[in-house]
Amino acid sequence: MPTYSIGQAAGLLGVSSETVRRWADGGQLGMDRGGAGNRVIDGVSLAAFAKERAEGLHPVPDEVLTSVRNSFAGIVTKVTLDDVIAQVEIQSGPHRLVSVVSREAVEELGIEVGVTATARVKSTNVHIDRADDRT
């Protein structure tokens, strides 16, 4: 089973190392001592904690009926307009999302830099890369 250092866990959760330490000290996140005596978090516990923590962060409003399960609320950081197409960039926590939509949609929705927006992702083709960080 993989284990993660406090810094690695912080990076994956998008928080500071100090926050991870507080969660561990408060009993919200389990930690053990690794072979060198350093504090480590097992991957299964970290995954469960991350999933639990994310629940409800970006809920779909009740009035929206959708099959999309992956939503990223954030702030629009860039809009590039063409005659027909627009490219919209949203920063949602540590995630940068880029969408290509029609210019008409961007104008109708009033999408511009600085407004809050939610990107919803539904795909039948999701690529997953794995870092070779096995310990």
Sequence and secondary structure as in RCSB ss.txt:
>XXXX:A:sequence
MPTYSIGQAAGLLGVSSETVRRWADGGQLGMDRGGAGNRVIDGVSLAAFAKERAEGLHPVPDEVLTSVRNSFAGI
VTKVTLDDVIAQVEIQSGPHRLVSVVSREAVEELGIEVGVTATARVKSTNVHIDRADDRT
>XXXX:A:secstr
  EEEHHHHHHHHTS HHHHHHHHHTTSS  EE TTS EEEEHHHHHHHHHHHHTTSS   TT   S  EEEEEE
EEEEEE SSEEEEEEEETTEEEEEEEEHHHHHHHT  TT EEEEEE  S           
